[in-house]
Every structure is written in C-alpha cells, then in structure tokens.
Amino acid sequence: MTSPLNQTLAQLDPEIGGLIDREGQRQRDSLRLIASENYAPTAVMEACGSVLNNKYSEGYAGKRYYEGQEVVDEVETLAIDRLKAVFGAEHINVQPLSGSPANLAVYYAFCKPGDTIMGLSLDAGGHLTHGWSVSITGSFFNAVRYGVRESDHLIDYDEVYRLAKEHKPKLLWCGATAYPRVVDFSRFAEIAREVGSILVADIAHISGLVAGGVHPSPVGLAEVVTSTTHKSFRGPRGGMILCDAVHAKRIDRAVFPGLQGGPHNGTTAGLAVAAKLAATDDFKAYARQIVTNATALADGLMRRGFSLVSGGTDNHLILCDLTNQGVPGKVAAHALNRAGIVCNSNSVPFDKRTPFDPSGIRLGTPALTSRGMGPAEMDKVAALMHDVVSAPENEAVLSRVRGAVRELCAGFPAPGL
Ligand code: DSN
C-alpha cells in the first residue's frame, strides 16, 4: 500500500480534492469579472506547487542563514533579473508575501509610528494600506487622505498638492484598487519632490498594463513602487517592491528581517515564469486587449443605461454606480454571481451607502481577456449583465443568463486549469 506521504490528493483527501475540482469547474464555467483576479498560466501554477515549497531561505541570494541555497539563489536572482528587464527598475525585492506585506515593508523602511503619510481614500478607490482607518496603516500613522472630484471622479491633483504642502507627509502614496483612469505619476512626482515626500506608487492592479506598455510606468518617477503579482500581471499570488538603488538596503532590510521570515520560494519561481511571459510580444498584445475589452464593456454597459464612475475607463477596470437603477451593489453582485457573472460590490465616490452595502459594482477584464474573449463578447456580457441587474430577483432571467454564460465560456477555454 502506498504511504500516505506519497498518495495523490484524490487518494489521500478526496474531500479537499473534490472542493478544488469544484472551484476549477466554477472558474471554467463563470465569467470572472473581479478586477483583481486572473488565470495564472499552467507553468506558473506548476512552479508554485513544486519542491521549492520544502525549502527555507531567510536572507538574500549569496547571504542566507541556512545551507542548501544553491538552487534557490539562482531562482530568486533569475526572477529579479527578469523583472528588472520588464520594468526597468534599479532594484527589486521579490520576497513580500503579497501586496499588503509589500506596503507594510515600505512603511517600516521609511517611517516611525506617528509619522504623517498620505494616500487615496478607500472610498475614492484607494487601498486599505494607503492609510485607511481600520488598517494598521491608519492607526499607527497619521494618515491624511485625498479624494476624487465630485464633478468628474478624477483625482484632484490640486487638492493633493494643497494637502501635501500642508501636511508634508513622509510617504505620498499613489495608485488604487478602484480607479478607472490613468494615474498621472509625473504630477505626483512633482508634488512629492516639492514637499520632500517619498513617492510610493502601488501598481498592484495595473502592473500587467505597465509591463505591457499600455499604462505609463511610475518607475523613475516614484522612488518606490509596490505591486502584487497575480492581478493583471498574471503571475503567482505574491508581492514585489521596485525601488531606486539608493533605497535598496532599507527596503531589503524592512522585508527581511523586518517583517517576514523565509520567502515562499515556489512563488518566487512562479514570478520568474510570469516575468518571462511578461517580456514577450504576446503579453504586450494581451495588455492592449485588456484595455480594449474594458472600453468595449464600458461602452456596452453605458449604451444599456449603466452609469459609470468617471464616465468610462482608461484601464482594465470599470466602476458602475447602480443608484439610478435602484439596485444596491450587493444585491446586483449576488444576482450576477447566481447567473455565473462574478464581480464584487464596491463603494463609489461620495457613496451614500455603507462600505459593506455600497451603491456600486466593480468589474475588470484581465481574466476574460486571458480566455481570449474580445469586444464582441464584451458586448454580450454587457447585455447579460443588463438583463440580470434589471431583474435581480427573477429566477427565470437568472437561469436563462446562467445558460448563456455557460455557452459563452465553453467557446473560450480558461487557461491554466
Ligand atoms: N483585494 C484586492 C482587490 O480586489 O483590489 C486589493 O488588495
């Protein structure tokens, strides 16, 4: 009999194996519009689930605490070199376990508790770790928040300048999780330079677009850039920090030993694979298609009466304000999910509802684009979404849309599963 240590998942734990199969089926059969999700390529998944899982590697290549690092050092160095070539950064740390730990490491590198920092407010599209009150970053630091203009939902750079001049933050954060427009990194850099702040660009959502050349890069403008690696970049679940050479030591020390122990080496290998893919012309075409698809989806929704924050999109992301449809975001997101269209409810700027029961839904095209869908499919998706949001409690509509979603998905096999 095979030892339990050598049994497959299906043999040893059919309960968990079955749940993973079910999740695969869900990912195959649904239209995944969560803006931060994607389908990691097969080779990335393979690297993540490899023997590298078994190795501890505190430290950095050539300077580790445990023996047996000859392979891991090469893996980490390759990941860094490939990412440097993609992003043109002077220094890269690939060890942060995800986006929030990457951001926390930046705080740890440059700030003391009580220091003033500044970031985009969560309800205007920022991230928790940009100084929101319930995050450690909003309680350990004096967080000043800027927003978007009520008239056009765009970042008000004059307000950023005014607040930065008044508060002189140690860190000025730019970047967002729910901002459908291009971020003007040059303007942020000017402001940071003038007030003496370190500019940190969190490009978690758009790193694939930056790598593919369809969103301006903050590298060379922001002294520090953070990102997750699994969103539009289509790599493993992880994080990274890019920075000017002058900050390399501080950032590395903040990640390890400051904040983390051993890196997840399988993830590092997966990131190296994703970086290899990101350097190709195919990836550039993919990034362009993400934006083309988001524009097509936005147009299709607006033609059907949806109101979009800022009136459209420049990137991979769309924020719908459902107030005029009289359907709360959560009700819409739940009905859409039942019909096989998966997104998340989301606050919209100046939302009158609560963050847990907001007025909007957030959509993104990285995952559907990975399936090979194009503008024609985006229009079909917009039509199906309209059907559901117009009748979120009508079981017959939900069931009809569910069938149409299955049919659409069947024509565009999901990669990496
Ligand atoms: N959870 C991510 C998102 O969905 O945008 C941010 O960390």
Residues whose N, C-alpha, C, O or C-beta is under 5 A from the ligand:
A	BS01	DSN	S36 T177
